[in-house]
Amino acid sequence: MVLLDYKPSTFQSPLTVEQWVYAYWVSRCIYVVAKLGIADLLKDGSQHCDALAAATNTHSDSLYRVLRALAALGIFAERQPRCFELTPLADCLQSNVPNSIHNEAIMRGEEHYYKSWGNLMHSVQTGESAFEDLYGMDLFQYNKQNPVAAEIFHQGVASIAKEAHIPQLSAYDFSSITKLVDVGGGTGSFLAAILEANPTMTGVLFDLPEVIDETKNSPETASVSDRCQLIGGSFFEAIPSGGDAYLLKHVIHNWDDEQAIAILKCCYQAMKEQGRLLVIECIISPGNEFSWTKFGDVNMLAMCSGGRERTEAQYKDLFESSGFKLSKVCPTEWDFSIIEGVKIVNNGVVPW
């Protein structure tokens, strides 16, 4: 999720607002070329639009018009008539390059995602998920019933997560952890990165059984398989015990306060007395300070029933309601922060 560093001081012209009104024109064009894999087709050099259309089973002139529009923004370049090539801005739309946003662009542009944003007014008027209003179920249920959508979602989320690995690894000292339990850790790419950087640490990857089944055949954790246990289950029911640190990366923002506290309480009950809680989320900045997290919060409003981004004070309240004291917040180079909580122990009495 490589986001531009906008500053409110640049938002002075009415033309700027008008450009934002039309911004979805750009995002839809980017989705189309990502879905068609155009950047991958251009990795070896310039190609004529007719060849690109033949390779993607599309209408040549219509594809040309989309590529011409993106080229006007520096995404691709038309050096010869109807022939396009990659540019530095288009490189990230390739599927197998560092910092690729290929999967992310597809995930954000899929019909069920895009329609939910189109239904944002419903959320504002009712407080309900725009997605659920359209599809009669939440996003996670939808993914269970639609394997293709689920795969696109998991690839998109994994793409965002991988981009953030380096800044998150450098923002927090994981070296004192003996056993780390990654709760809702998906394919385990971040846990594997932590284990690779800390060779004496062991880990537990915990996620839904169907996610764990897929991960068993995934290369993500292969390099640390001798130190990484894979366990399937629900974090609303029971979480593997015995860890001295429990990690929840991009998990809590999917849930309302009641459900978030339930997840954190399960972590509390599973961890050792001197255990640490590590929550990685975006924190909403105060006042009018610009942050993409504020728009990410609107995304949660549209896509998830009860999901939201939170302020530091709101995370403090969640922690205290589930038996933790918020001990520190470690910002990263991105909007993500690592929020550390320590377990409150009162003579063996559970503090709620």
MIVOKOL-995014 format. One record per atom (N, C-alpha, C): residue in one letter; x, y, z. Coordinates in steps of 0.05 Angstrom, whole numbers, plus 5000, padded with zeros to 4 digits. Atoms other than C-alpha are relative to their C-alpha. Layout:
AXYZ ...
END
This chain:
M501749765000 M500050005000 M501850255000 V498249775003 V504750544975 V498250254995 L501849785002 L500851184987 L501550274998 L498749745003 L502551894967 L499950165026 D499749854975 D504852365022 D498650274996 Y501549755004 Y499352885012 Y500150175025 K500149814978 K499353505056 K497650194996 P502349825003 P493253945070 P500750264986 S499249755011 S497254555048 S499850004969 T500250025029 T496854294976 T497149994991 F502850035007 F489254244978 F498750284999 Q501049734999 Q487954974962 Q498250074976 S501449925024 S485054984893 S497449844996 P502550165007 P477854804874 P500549794979 L499350205020 L481154444815 L500849745013 T499250244986 T484153964865 T497649835007 V502450154992 V477253774891 V498749884975 E501250105024 E474653704820 E501549764990 Q498450235008 Q480453234804 Q499249755016 W500750234983 W478452794863 W497349894992 V502750095009 V471252774837 V500349794978 Y499650185023 Y473952424775 Y502149785006 A497850184994 A479252004811 A499249714994 Y500750285006 Y475151364802 Y500449934971 W499350065028 W476251424727 W502749874999 V497250105000 V483651304741 V500149725012 S499950254986 S482550744791 S498849774984 R501350215016 R477950364744 R501849924977 C498150075022 C483050404687 C502349835011 I497950154987 I488450154734 I499149725005 Y501150274995 Y484049574755 Y499949834974 V500250155025 V482749374682 V502749904991 V497450095010 V490049354663 V501349805019 A498950204981 A491948984727 A498649734996 K501550255004 K486448474717 K500849864974 L499250125026 L488648364645 L503049924999 G497250074999 G495948304665 G501750144979 I498649855021 I498248834616 I502950055007 A497249944992 A504549024655 A501849754996 D498550255004 D506848294654 D500649954970 L499650055029 L505848264579 L502150194988 L498149805010 L510348884571 L502849975013 K497550014985 K516048644616 K502449974982 D497750045018 D520448464556 D500250224979 G499849785019 G519049104517 G497450084988 S502449885012 S514149504476 S498449804984 Q501750175016 Q508149164444 Q497850174988 H502249875013 H502849394395 H497449935014 C502650054986 C495849454423 C498549774988 D501450235011 D493248934374 D501149745012 A498950244988 A498048424403 A499149975029 L501050004972 L496048614474 L497149915001 A502850075001 A488748554456 A499649704993 A500250295007 A489847864424 A500849835024 A499150164977 A493547624486 A498050015023 T501849974977 T488047864533 T497149964992 N502750055010 N481947714489 N498350255004 T501449754997 T479848444489 T499750144973 H500449845024 H477648964438 H502350204997 S497549855002 S483949294411 S499650305003 D500349714998 D481350004402 D499150095028 S500849934973 S477950004470 S502349985020 L497750034983 L484149744504 L502050234995 Y498249785007 Y488250274467 Y499150265015 R501049754987 R483750834495 R500650005030 V499450024971 V484750584566 V503050055005 L497149974997 L492350524557 L500950294994 R499349725007 R492751214525 R499450195023 A500749834977 A489151524584 A502049965023 L498150054978 L493851194634 L502850114992 A497449895009 A499951394592 A500150305004 A500149714995 A497752114601 A500750065029 L499249964972 L499152014675 L502749885006 G497350124996 G505851674664 G499949705006 I500350294996 I502950974674 I499949874972 F499450095027 F505650644610 F500750244983 A499249795019 A508351034551 A499549914972 E500450065028 E506351054478 E502250144984 R497749885014 R513051164442 R499550004970 Q500850025028 Q510550934373 Q497049974999 P502950015001 P503350974349 P498949735008 R501550244990 R499050464387 R501949795012 C498150184987 C505250144418 C500750105028 F499649924972 F506150154493 F502249855014 E497950124985 E511750014541 E499750085030 L500149944972 L512850014616 L501450265006 T498749764989 T514750634655 T500549945030 P499650054971 P517250694727 P497449985016 L502550014986 L510150824749 L498449744994 A501450245008 A507550214712 A501449745010 D498550234991 D512949744738 D498649855023 C501250134977 C509249614803 C497449854994 L502350155008 L503349334764 L500749734990 Q499250275006 Q507448724746 Q499449825024 S500850174979 S505648124787 S502249895017 N497850134985 N512547874808 N502450195002 V497849814995 V516648484825 V499850105029 P500249884973 P518548784893 P498150235001 N501949784997 N513249254919 N497850004979 S502150025019 S508249004868 S497350075013 I502749954990 I501149284876 I498049864981 H501750135019 H498348824822 H497649875013 N502250134987 N494248394869 N498250195016 E501549804985 E492248984911 E498150154982 A501649855019 A489649364850 A497649834991 I502250185008 I485448754830 I498049985023 M501850034977 M482648654900 M498350245004 R501549754995 R480649384908 R498050054978 G501849945023 G477349394839 G497949794994 E502050205005 E473348754841 E497250105004 E502749905001 E465948844829 E498750035028 H501349984974 H463648684900 H501350215018 Y498649794985 Y468849154929 Y499150284990 Y500649745012 Y467449724881 Y497050075004 K502949954996 K459849654887 K499550095029 S500449934972 S460449704963 S500650295005 W499449714998 W463850384957 W497850164986 G502249875013 G458350574909 G497550025017 N502350014982 N453450404964 N500650135027 L499149874975 L457050835016 L497750165014 M502149844989 M450951275025 M498349845019 H501650174982 H447250685056 H501349985027 S498650024974 S452650625110 S499750265015 V500249744986 V452351365125 V497250055011 Q502849964991 Q444751365130 Q499249815022 T500950214981 T444150725171 T502049915020 G497950114983 G450850575203 G500649714994 E499750285007 E450549895170 E502149974977 S498150065021 S455649565124 S498750024972 A500949985027 A454649755051 A500249734986 F499650275012 F457349075031 F497749815008 E502150184991 E452348695074 E497350074988 D502549915012 D446649115047 D499749894971 L500050105028 L448548894976 L499949704998 Y499650295003 Y450248174988 Y498849825021 G501550154980 G446347965049 G501749835019 M498150154983 M452547705086 M502550185003 D497649844997 D459047975112 D502249904981 L497950055020 L465547975072 L501249725004 F498750264994 F468347355107 F498249774991 Q501950215010 Q462046945093 Q499949994970 Y499949985030 Y462147195021 Y502449854989 N497650135009 N469246955013 N499849705003 K500450284996 K467446275041 K498349874978 Q501850105020 Q462046194989 Q501050054972 N499049935026 N466146484932 N503049965000 P497150064998 P473046144927 P501750184983 V498549835017 V475346584870 V500450275013 A499849754985 A473747214909 A501849985024 A498350044977 A477046924970 A503050004993 E497250015008 E483446784932 E501050284993 I499249725007 I483647494904 I500450165025 F499849864975 F482447764974 F502649935014 H497650094985 H487947345006 H502650104986 Q497649915015 Q492947524950 Q500350305003 G499849714997 G491248264956 G500950085028 V499149944972 V491948275032 V502949925004 A497250094997 A498447875028 A501950204986 S498349805014 S501148384978 S500450245017 I499849764982 I499648965025 I501849935024 A498450084976 A502648575084 A503049984994 K497150045007 K509148405048 K501450274997 E498749735004 E510449135030 E500850125027 A499549884974 A510149305104 A501949855018 H498350164983 H514748755130 H502550145010 I497549884993 I521249135129 I499750235020 P500449784980 P518749775164 P499049895027 Q501050114974 Q515049355216 Q502149855015 L497850154987 L521048905230 L502050195013 S498049814990 S525449515240 S498950185022 A501249824980 A520449875285 A499849885028 Y500450134974 Y520149365341 Y502149795004 D497950204993 D525248925377 D498649745008 F501250264995 F522648215372 F501949805013 S497950194994 S529147895395 S499749875028 S500350124973 S527047775468 S497749805002 I502250195000 I521047355448 I500949724995 T499350285003 T521746605457 T498049854982 K502150145016 K515146365428 K497950214992 L501849805010 L510946815384 L497649864986 V502550115012 V503646635367 V498850224982 D501249815019 D501146985304 D497149934996 V502950055000 V493647025311 V498750124976 G501149895025 G489947085245 G502250074981 G497649935015 G496647075210 G500049934971 G500250065028 G494246845142 G502049794991 T498150195011 T499646505101 T502649995015 G497650014983 G504946665153 G502450144990 S497649875011 S509447115112 S501450185020 F498749824981 F510547615168 F501249845023 L498850174979 L511547075221 L502649884990 A497550115011 A516646745176 A502250204999 A498049795001 A520247405167 A501250055028 I499049964973 I520647495242 I501749775009 L498550234992 L523046785253 L502749994986 E497550005015 E528346855199 E502050205012 A498349794988 A530947485234 A500849935029 N499550084973 N530847135302 N500249705002 P499750295004 P533746435295 P499549835025 T500550164976 T532546225368 T497050005007 M502849984994 M525146395367 M498449784986 T501950185012 T519445905354 T497450154996 G502549865007 G512746085325 G497749814997 V502550145005 V505545865320 V498350184981 L501849875018 L501346065260 L497249905004 F502750084993 F494046065279 F498050164982 D502049885017 D488346195230 D497849804996 L502250185006 L481945885204 L501149744988 P499050265010 P482745145187 P500450004969 E499750005029 E481645275112 E502550164991 V497649845006 V487145805112 V502549845007 I497750164992 I491945345149 I500449774980 D499750225020 D490444775100 D501450104975 E498749885023 E492545235043 E502950065006 T497349924992 T498645475081 T501949765001 K498350244998 K501244765090 K501549944973 N498850045026 N502644755015 N501350264989 S499049755009 S505145465012 S503050035006 P497149964995 P512545675007 P500550205021 E499649784982 E511446245056 E501649935025 T498850084975 T513545865118 T502049774997 A498350245005 A517845325085 A502850035013 S497349964990 S524445635107 S500249985030 V499950024970 V522445615181 V498149785010 S501950214993 S518044995181 S500749845024 D499150154976 D522244665235 D499550165026 R500549844976 R520645245282 R497250135000 C502749875002 C513545425261 C497849794999 Q502250184998 Q507445035282 Q497550124987 L502449905013 L501045105241 L497549885013 I502450094985 I494445065279 I497550154989 G502549895009 G487345175254 G498050035022 G502149964979 G481545455295 G498850274997 S501349745000 S477446065312 S501050165024 F499049844978 F480246635352 F497850115018 F502249934982 F473346745382 F499649775021 E500550234982 E473646065416 E502449935017 A497650064984 A480745865437 A502450054982 I497549935014 I487746085418 I502249835012 P497850174989 P494045645425 P501350135024 S499049894975 S496845725495 S503149985000 G497250034995 G503945815520 G501950194987 G498349805013 G506446395479 G500750225020 D499449764984 D510146965512 D499550264985 A501049775015 A507847435457 A497949914980 Y502150065018 Y501547445416 Y499750234980 L500149805022 L501247815349 L497449994986 L502349975017 L495048065315 L500550234980 K499349815021 K496748405250 K497650044981 H502249935018 H491048755213 H497649825006 V502250174992 V485948345252 V497850165014 I501949864983 I482648795304 I498350204985 H501649795014 H480449325254 H497749884985 N502250125014 N475748825222 N497549975017 W502150074981 W471348785284 W499150245017 D501049804981 D466949215329 D501349975027 D498750014974 D469049355400 D499549745016 E500750254985 E465348765430 E501549764990 Q498650235012 Q468348265382 Q503050035004 A497149954996 A475248585387 A500849935028 I499350074972 I475148525463 I499949705004 A500250294998 A472947795456 A502549874990 I497550115011 I479047645413 I502350055019 L497849934982 L483748015460 L499849845026 K500350164976 K480847645520 K501049714996 C499050265006 C482246985486 C503149995000 C497049984999 C489547215477 C500950015029 Y499349974972 Y489747415550 Y500149735014 Q500350264986 Q487446725573 Q502149804990 A498150195012 A492446375527 A502950055008 M497249934997 M498746755543 M501149965028 K498650024974 K503846685599 K499650265016 E500449774982 E503647155659 E501450254992 Q498549775008 Q509047605633 Q499850054970 G500349995029 G506247575563 G499650294989 R500349755014 R506048135512 R498049974978 L501849995022 L500648325463 L501150204979 L499049835021 L502848615396 L497850034979 V502149955019 V497348925354 V501150194979 I499049835022 I499349205286 I497650104984 E502349875014 E494249695259 E500850294993 C499749715005 C493750395231 C498550155022 I501249834979 I492350925284 I499150274988 I501149755010 I487951515267 I501350245014 S498749774989 S491652165277 S498050215009 P501949824988 P488452725317 P499450244982 G500749755014 G484953345291 G499749974970 N500149995029 N485353535218 N502549914986 E497550105012 E492153235207 E499349794979 F500650195022 F492152855141 F501149735006 S499150284997 S492552105144 S498249834982 W501650195016 W490351565094 W498349825018 T501450174981 T488051185156 T497150105003 K502749894998 K482051645159 K498249914977 F501550125023 F479951405090 F499849705003 G500250294995 G481650695110 G497849945019 D502250034981 D476650785166 D497350004985 V502550005016 V471250965115 V499849744984 N500150265013 N473250335077 N498949785018 M501050204981 M471949925140 M497050045004 L502949954998 L465150275146 L498549874978 A501450105024 A463250065076 A500249694999 M499550285006 M466249365076 M499549815023 C500250184977 C465749085147 C498050095020 S502049934979 S460049065196 S501450045026 G498749944975 G462849415257 G502950054998 G497249965003 G469849445230 G500750304999 R499249724999 R473750095240 R502950025006 E497349924990 E480550415247 E499550165025 R500449884974 R481750705316 R502250205007 T497949824988 T485451255354 T501549855021 E498450124978 E490751095405 E498349975025 A501750024976 A485751255460 A498049784999 Q501950225003 Q480850755432 Q501349735003 Y498550254995 Y486150215431 Y500649975029 K499550014971 K487850385503 K497649895014 D502550104987 D480550275522 D499649704994 L500450285007 L480249615484 L501949825017 F498150154984 F486549375519 F499249975029 E500850004972 E484149565588 E497549835005 S502450164997 S477449225576 S500549704997 S499450285004 S480948575560 S502449905016 G497950094982 G486248545614 G502850084993 F497449915008 F492048915582 F500450305007 K499349724998 K495649565595 K501650084975 L498549915024 L497849945533 L502750125009 S497449924989 S505350005546 S501550194981 K498749815019 K507850345482 K498949964972 V500750015028 V506450505410 V502550064984 C497749975016 C511850415359 C499250064971 P500849945027 P510450785294 P502049884980 T498350095022 T513250525228 T500250224979 E499849805021 E515150885165 E497450044985 W502649985013 W508150755140 W497950095021 D502149934981 D501450895173 D499749795022 F500250224980 F501950235211 F501650065025 S498649994975 S503950235284 S499949735014 I500050244984 I505849665330 I499350095029 I501249924974 I501649745393 I500549785020 E499250214980 E504549365453 E498350025025 G501450024975 G500449145512 G501249795018 V499050204981 V502648785575 V497749895016 K502250134986 K498348295613 K499850105028 I500449914973 I495348555677 I499349755017 V500450234982 V495848025732 V499550095028 N500849914973 N492348125799 N499549765017 N500250244982 N493847525844 N498349784988 G501450225014 G491147045792 G497150064993 V502849935006 V484547415786 V499850134972 V500349895027 V482247555715 V498750285003 P500849734995 P481348315711 P497650104984 W502549905012 W474448355680 W497649845011 
END
